[in-house]
Amino acid sequence: MRTTLTRRNFLRAGGVAIALPMMESLSPVALAADGKKPVKRMVCLSNNYGVYQKAFFPTKGGSDYEITPTLQPLTKHRKDFSVFSNLDHGLTGGHACVPTFLNGIRPDMSSSFPEGNISMDQKAAEFVGAATRYPSMTLKVKESNQTSFTRTGVQVPSIDVTAMYRKLFLEDSLDARKKERLRLKRHGSILDSVLDKAKAVNRELSKQDQGKFAEYLDSVRSLEKKIDLQKPWLDRPKPKTEMEEPRPQSQTADEMKIMMELMALAIETDSTRIMTLSSGFANGDFGLQGGYHGFSHHGERPDHTEALMKIERNQIAQMAYLIDLLKSKQDPINGGTLFDHTMILFGCGMATGTHSCKNMPLVLAGGGFKLGEHVVLPEGKFERVKACNLLLSMLQNFGLEVDQFGTSTGTLTGLEFKSA
């Protein structure tokens, strides 16, 4: 069977693949059996302190690398994930870089970029629109989520396991639905007013500015369509579940397990296709006394580095549990399993708790990519590859026809799709 061609097959050099324009003979994604593009899902997992790198990164590249202590929980999924070395956003700033995980742009730099500091998950959510009840879900366990941003620079609020359960499975009250209808109607009225005044404004603009204004009006009309598409969800019943409403747990591992189960249910019920989760640490986890931030400034003290390894190994173990759940569930939309069309990315904007942002810890699983390697990218100062190249590849996998995202210079070399 001929391997499906993609734009990232071309113009490769130095860890970068320059994307070609869409052409009829190039298919961005292997198509489903019915000739339609498969429905994709995206999950991003993070913490706010990076990782202890000596226990995370393998020493050898390729497919026969020795799995490290932190990555050990993923052993049984070895062929379904890759770990990347020497990818980062080229930024400095310590904790200020935590919000750059999914965009490569510090909030204070956003005005210099056409799309601001919109994060990958929210870019994908714009693409999904009202196809699902929730275009995306931003989640938290024992830590605030600082990674999701709209194109206007607004940080998306995050919710815990109880709030997520209620959003997924509890019906809104009649009063809440009434208020939501009024909100949508009010937004629609504002957009109508904007469009009514647009012609008068357009006549006062130069030809160059008229082109920019036309792009603005297109975005307004797109928002108008999304509002119309959101209205039917108000009267559609939510899916049912036998799972009881959860509460936040005293132990992070217990709460993370519940969150993974909810995330799998969200994908299975097609309630959302995009989720971003940040997790932290609670004093007493794994018998440890202290705080994540304090442990992260380890100074190579054994008690601190051992604590970090326990915390971060659990984060990877929860990722492995989510993969288990998705592999065990049939995909009612695409066929196969839910994992077959779900990308799961683990990483952090600040690479280490010692405020270094170099060599971000990045693990990608699933999504139909060819994986199973430790991918070692160029380490030299002038040869380094932007982490946004990986994010761009993921967006294209998701179905977006974009050739640039954040600070990307192309898609990531070698990150190909499996044969159909």
Phi, psi and omega per residue, in radians:
M1 nan 2.351 -3.101
R2 -1.265 2.323 3.110
T3 -1.143 2.374 3.120
T4 -1.112 2.296 3.118
L5 -1.367 2.530 3.027
T6 -2.374 2.827 -3.138
R7 -1.093 -0.506 -3.093
R8 -1.334 0.039 3.053
N9 -1.340 -0.162 -2.933
F10 -2.040 2.792 3.028
L11 0.905 0.962 -3.120
R12 -1.660 2.452 3.036
A13 -2.984 2.393 3.008
G14 0.980 0.613 3.108
G15 1.470 0.108 -3.124
V16 -2.188 2.447 3.026
A17 -2.074 2.025 3.140
I18 -1.368 2.181 -3.067
A19 -1.330 2.295 3.056
L20 -1.451 2.762 3.056
P21 -1.132 2.710 -3.132
M22 -1.139 2.241 3.092
M23 -2.256 2.721 -3.029
E24 -1.000 -0.595 -3.079
S25 -1.469 -0.065 3.131
L26 -1.944 2.097 3.134
S27 -1.785 2.221 -3.082
P28 -1.226 -0.468 -3.100
V29 -2.524 2.508 3.038
A30 -1.040 2.264 -3.046
L31 -1.436 2.643 3.066
A32 -1.183 2.945 -3.023
A33 -1.054 -0.504 -3.113
D34 -1.491 0.110 3.103
G35 1.548 -0.022 3.124
K36 -1.723 2.747 3.090
K37 -1.180 2.420 3.121
P38 -1.178 2.655 3.049
V39 -1.354 2.176 -3.102
K40 -1.855 2.680 3.038
R41 -2.232 2.718 -3.082
M42 -2.410 2.225 3.087
V43 -2.197 2.271 3.110
C44 -2.117 2.231 -3.110
L45 -2.050 2.408 -3.053
S46 -2.673 2.916 2.862
N47 -2.326 3.073 -3.050
N48 -1.768 0.199 -3.037
Y49 -2.301 0.151 -3.133
G50 1.276 -2.699 3.139
V51 -2.418 2.851 2.960
Y52 -1.394 1.841 -2.888
Q53 -1.173 -0.544 -3.096
K54 -1.140 -0.431 3.121
A55 -1.709 -0.062 -3.050
F56 -1.817 -0.906 -3.010
F57 -1.473 2.277 3.021
P58 -1.145 2.750 3.122
T59 -1.550 -0.335 -3.073
K60 -2.055 2.462 3.097
G61 -1.525 3.069 3.101
G62 1.600 -2.911 -3.056
S63 -1.594 -0.240 -3.094
D64 -1.858 0.513 3.113
Y65 -1.216 2.759 3.091
E66 -1.516 2.144 -3.074
I67 -1.185 2.450 -3.020
T68 -1.562 2.891 -3.114
P69 -0.983 -0.741 -3.112
T70 -1.203 -0.619 -3.114
L71 -1.505 -0.105 -3.027
Q72 -0.925 -0.659 3.138
P73 -1.044 -0.311 3.136
L74 -1.564 0.073 -3.019
T75 -0.910 -0.819 -3.080
K76 -1.189 -0.249 3.096
H77 -1.850 0.368 -2.989
R78 -0.872 -0.705 -3.102
K79 -1.346 -0.134 -3.043
D80 -1.932 0.194 3.059
F81 -2.538 2.714 3.016
S82 -2.251 2.550 3.048
V83 -1.947 2.455 -3.032
F84 -2.018 2.345 3.052
S85 -1.948 2.520 3.039
N86 1.305 0.370 2.968
L87 -1.731 2.317 3.008
D88 -2.813 -3.140 -3.091
H89 -1.644 0.031 -3.133
G90 1.182 0.510 -3.063
L91 -1.934 2.819 2.959
T92 -2.242 2.856 3.120
G93 2.375 0.020 3.078
G94 1.017 -2.162 -3.086
H95 -1.054 -0.443 3.115
A96 -1.133 -0.264 -3.134
C97 -1.627 -0.125 3.085
V98 -0.944 -0.759 3.139
P99 -1.239 -0.050 -3.085
T100 -1.612 -0.041 -3.056
F101 -0.832 -0.829 -3.011
L102 -1.839 0.286 3.101
N103 -2.567 -0.371 3.130
G104 1.312 0.224 -3.038
I105 -2.309 2.114 3.058
R106 -1.174 2.527 -3.124
P107 -0.937 -0.601 -3.134
D108 -1.291 -0.132 3.123
M109 -1.837 -0.046 -2.932
S110 -1.093 -0.521 -3.089
S111 -1.151 -0.264 -3.123
S112 -1.535 -0.007 -3.084
F113 -2.088 2.456 -3.054
P114 -0.973 -0.639 -3.131
E115 -1.849 0.336 -3.121
G116 1.069 -2.512 3.127
N117 -1.906 0.672 3.075
I118 -0.981 2.356 -3.122
S119 -1.505 2.782 -3.083
M120 -0.992 -0.722 -3.112
D121 -1.118 -0.662 -3.136
Q122 -1.345 -0.502 2.997
K123 -1.098 -0.783 3.098
A124 -1.163 -0.614 3.133
A125 -1.129 -0.640 3.061
E126 -1.057 -0.674 3.141
F127 -1.162 -0.726 -3.141
V128 -1.194 -0.699 -3.136
G129 1.051 -2.277 -3.097
A130 -1.711 0.350 3.109
A131 -1.130 -0.455 3.040
T132 -2.154 2.861 -3.133
R133 -1.020 -0.713 3.115
Y134 -2.097 1.992 3.115
P135 -0.983 -0.573 3.054
S136 -2.753 2.866 3.041
M137 -2.324 2.248 3.135
T138 -1.887 2.118 -2.880
L139 -2.164 2.835 -3.135
K140 -2.590 2.592 2.975
V141 -2.412 1.901 3.088
K142 1.074 0.326 -3.121
E143 -2.897 2.483 3.081
S144 -1.211 2.590 3.112
N145 -1.671 2.045 -3.069
Q146 -1.952 0.270 -2.933
T147 -1.839 -0.217 -3.023
S148 -1.838 2.172 -3.110
F149 -2.368 2.443 3.024
T150 -1.360 3.009 -3.135
R151 -1.216 -0.253 3.065
T152 -1.598 0.102 3.072
G153 1.497 0.175 3.141
V154 -1.455 2.241 3.088
Q155 -1.326 2.231 -3.080
V156 -1.319 2.219 3.134
P157 -1.108 2.585 -3.141
S158 -1.910 2.737 -3.080
I159 -2.217 2.740 -3.129
D160 -1.668 -3.012 -3.033
V161 -1.107 -0.658 -3.127
T162 -1.172 -0.816 3.139
A163 -1.123 -0.643 3.118
M164 -1.141 -0.796 3.115
Y165 -0.985 -0.801 -3.109
R166 -1.117 -0.697 3.092
K167 -1.117 -0.683 -3.083
L168 -1.298 -0.702 -2.883
F169 -2.181 -0.318 -3.128
L170 -1.640 2.259 -3.132
E171 -1.210 2.450 3.077
D172 -1.238 2.613 3.114
S173 -1.214 2.838 3.101
L174 -1.044 -0.661 -3.137
D175 -1.161 -0.708 3.135
A176 -1.143 -0.700 3.117
R177 -1.169 -0.641 3.104
K178 -1.097 -0.771 3.129
K179 -1.111 -0.659 3.137
E180 -1.184 -0.680 3.083
R181 -1.074 -0.746 3.126
L182 -1.108 -0.674 3.118
R183 -1.106 -0.806 3.131
L184 -1.122 -0.670 3.123
K185 -1.145 -0.711 3.139
R186 -1.122 -0.775 3.092
H187 -1.071 -0.696 3.123
G188 -1.107 -0.677 3.129
S189 -1.151 -0.690 3.118
I190 -1.105 -0.753 3.131
L191 -1.137 -0.677 3.087
D192 -1.041 -0.737 -3.140
S193 -1.124 -0.719 3.124
V194 -1.074 -0.797 -3.098
L195 -1.187 -0.593 3.120
D196 -1.108 -0.629 -3.095
K197 -1.530 -0.154 -3.031
A198 -1.086 -0.705 -3.095
K199 -1.069 -0.739 -3.139
A200 -1.130 -0.727 3.128
V201 -1.151 -0.727 -3.076
N202 -1.041 -0.623 -3.115
R203 -1.163 -0.378 -3.094
E204 -1.578 -0.049 -3.046
L205 -1.704 2.700 3.012
S206 -1.226 2.922 -3.139
K207 -1.063 -0.700 3.129
Q208 -1.107 -0.796 -3.136
D209 -1.208 -0.505 3.089
Q210 -1.095 -0.618 3.092
G211 -1.124 -0.767 3.105
K212 -1.126 -0.678 -3.119
F213 -1.181 -0.601 3.094
A214 -1.092 -0.682 3.090
E215 -1.113 -0.680 3.106
Y216 -1.093 -0.776 -3.134
L217 -1.134 -0.625 3.086
D218 -1.062 -0.713 3.129
S219 -1.171 -0.624 3.087
V220 -1.124 -0.781 3.129
R221 -1.132 -0.638 3.103
S222 -1.106 -0.731 3.101
L223 -1.120 -0.671 3.114
E224 -1.061 -0.744 3.122
K225 -1.136 -0.693 -3.137
K226 -1.125 -0.663 3.100
I227 -1.098 -0.746 3.102
D228 -1.080 -0.650 -3.121
L229 -1.302 -0.442 -3.138
Q230 -1.292 -0.489 -3.040
K231 -0.996 -0.770 -3.118
P232 -1.050 -0.462 -3.126
W233 -1.112 -0.409 -3.116
L234 -1.092 -0.517 -3.068
D235 -1.903 0.023 3.102
R236 -1.517 2.271 3.141
P237 -1.144 2.560 3.084
K238 -1.396 2.761 3.112
P239 -1.142 2.780 3.121
K240 -1.773 2.709 3.105
T241 -2.578 2.652 3.043
E242 -1.510 -0.160 -3.135
M243 -1.203 2.335 3.100
E244 -1.387 2.701 -3.132
E245 -1.074 2.144 -3.097
P246 -1.495 2.868 3.034
R247 -2.194 2.651 3.035
P248 -0.945 2.443 -3.068
Q249 -1.781 2.748 3.128
S250 -1.222 -0.595 3.129
Q251 -1.694 2.285 -3.100
T252 -1.036 -0.720 -3.108
A253 -1.053 -0.690 3.137
D254 -1.161 -0.752 -3.132
E255 -1.213 -0.656 3.098
M256 -1.087 -0.683 3.125
K257 -1.071 -0.762 3.089
I258 -1.084 -0.741 -3.125
M259 -1.105 -0.716 3.105
M260 -1.065 -0.699 3.127
E261 -1.150 -0.692 3.088
L262 -1.161 -0.687 3.134
M263 -1.116 -0.723 3.099
A264 -1.107 -0.688 3.108
L265 -1.162 -0.656 3.121
A266 -1.082 -0.693 3.107
I267 -1.248 -0.766 -3.105
E268 -1.069 -0.665 -3.134
T269 -1.539 0.020 -3.102
D270 0.936 0.656 3.071
S271 -1.325 -0.551 3.029
T272 -2.700 2.779 3.110
R273 -2.061 0.018 -3.077
I274 -2.406 2.164 3.099
M275 -2.414 2.449 3.103
T276 -2.237 2.206 -3.075
L277 -2.210 2.302 2.963
S278 -1.960 2.383 -3.135
S279 -2.227 2.744 -3.099
G280 -2.335 -2.362 -3.028
F281 -2.598 2.444 3.049
A282 -1.977 2.380 3.120
N283 -0.948 2.206 -3.086
G284 1.866 -0.286 3.064
D285 -0.975 2.359 3.071
F286 0.967 0.433 -3.134
G287 1.315 0.225 -3.087
L288 -1.614 2.503 3.064
Q289 -2.020 2.116 -3.125
G290 2.571 -2.843 -3.136
G291 -2.248 2.689 -3.119
Y292 -1.029 -0.781 -3.102
H293 -1.080 -0.743 3.122
G294 -1.122 -0.740 3.100
F295 -1.092 -0.650 -3.051
S296 -1.155 -0.431 3.025
H297 -1.583 1.197 -2.879
H298 -1.419 -0.509 -3.095
G299 0.982 0.455 -3.113
E300 1.075 0.366 3.034
R301 -1.257 2.234 -3.038
P302 -0.969 -0.712 -3.107
D303 -1.145 -0.593 3.118
H304 -1.297 -0.785 -3.120
T305 -1.178 -0.618 3.076
E306 -1.144 -0.647 3.084
A307 -1.110 -0.789 3.121
L308 -1.056 -0.727 -3.129
M309 -1.097 -0.667 3.101
K310 -1.179 -0.768 -3.127
I311 -1.109 -0.839 -3.024
E312 -1.357 -0.522 3.034
R313 -1.111 -0.661 3.087
N314 -1.119 -0.688 3.116
Q315 -1.055 -0.735 3.108
I316 -1.234 -0.621 3.097
A317 -1.099 -0.635 3.115
Q318 -1.225 -0.616 3.032
M319 -1.070 -0.751 3.119
A320 -1.098 -0.666 3.123
Y321 -1.135 -0.713 3.092
L322 -1.086 -0.721 3.083
I323 -1.069 -0.756 3.079
D324 -0.948 -0.856 -3.103
L325 -1.073 -0.780 -3.093
L326 -1.225 -0.594 3.094
K327 -1.215 -0.429 -3.087
S328 -1.505 -0.133 -3.057
K329 -1.951 2.337 3.086
Q330 -1.274 2.514 3.118
D331 -1.566 1.876 -3.076
P332 -1.261 -0.264 -3.104
I333 -1.654 -0.841 -3.027
N334 -1.742 -0.311 -2.923
G335 1.471 2.967 -3.065
G336 1.248 -2.627 3.116
T337 -1.839 2.877 3.108
L338 -1.096 -0.533 -3.124
F339 -1.158 -0.522 -3.054
D340 -1.000 -0.540 -3.085
H341 -2.125 0.448 3.105
T342 -2.080 2.103 3.023
M343 -1.522 2.350 3.067
I344 -2.200 2.071 -3.121
L345 -2.007 2.205 2.970
F346 -1.878 2.366 3.095
G347 -3.131 3.130 -3.106
C348 -2.570 2.506 3.099
G349 -1.255 -0.685 3.006
M350 -1.657 2.043 -2.946
A351 -1.185 -0.614 -3.141
T352 -2.417 2.727 3.117
G353 -1.190 -0.215 3.084
T354 -1.491 0.361 3.004
H355 1.350 0.149 3.053
S356 -1.408 2.437 3.103
C357 -1.963 0.206 -3.104
K358 -1.605 2.408 3.122
N359 1.109 1.185 -3.121
M360 -1.082 2.447 3.074
P361 -1.331 1.940 -3.045
L362 -2.275 2.200 3.075
V363 -2.265 2.232 3.118
L364 -2.070 2.293 3.121
A365 -2.234 2.609 2.958
G366 1.246 -2.722 3.070
G367 1.313 0.108 -3.120
G368 1.475 0.088 3.083
F369 -1.320 2.715 2.934
K370 -1.396 1.969 -3.047
L371 -2.230 -2.882 3.115
G372 1.809 0.386 -3.065
E373 -2.305 2.835 2.793
H374 -1.718 1.871 -3.063
V375 -1.590 1.986 -3.118
V376 -1.792 1.947 3.130
L377 -1.549 2.894 -3.123
P378 -0.986 2.445 -3.059
E379 -1.727 -0.382 -3.069
G380 -1.090 2.636 -3.062
K381 -0.974 -0.708 -3.053
F382 -1.681 -0.023 3.129
E383 -1.933 -0.058 -3.047
R384 -1.082 2.517 -3.129
V385 -1.746 2.436 -3.132
K386 -1.268 2.417 3.064
A387 -1.103 -0.425 3.109
C388 -1.142 -0.330 3.049
N389 -1.124 -0.654 3.065
L390 -1.161 -0.754 3.135
L391 -1.092 -0.691 3.103
L392 -1.108 -0.729 3.094
S393 -1.040 -0.695 3.127
M394 -1.169 -0.700 3.113
L395 -1.117 -0.715 3.104
Q396 -1.152 -0.681 3.055
N397 -1.024 -0.699 -3.114
F398 -1.165 -0.362 3.092
G399 2.119 -0.053 -3.132
L400 -1.335 2.366 3.083
E401 -1.630 1.272 3.140
V402 -2.173 2.557 -3.134
D403 -1.943 0.040 -3.131
Q404 -2.711 2.509 3.048
F405 -2.649 2.290 -3.136
G406 1.008 -2.098 -3.131
T407 -1.865 0.397 -3.084
S408 -1.113 2.669 3.042
T409 -2.031 0.118 -3.110
G410 2.661 -3.077 3.049
T411 -1.495 2.992 -3.024
L412 -1.500 2.168 3.133
T413 -1.002 2.369 3.050
G414 1.472 -0.134 -3.136
L415 -1.556 1.476 -3.022
E416 -1.818 2.913 3.069
F417 -1.554 2.632 3.026
K418 -1.162 2.674 3.085
S419 -1.124 2.497 -3.133
A420 -1.187 nan nan
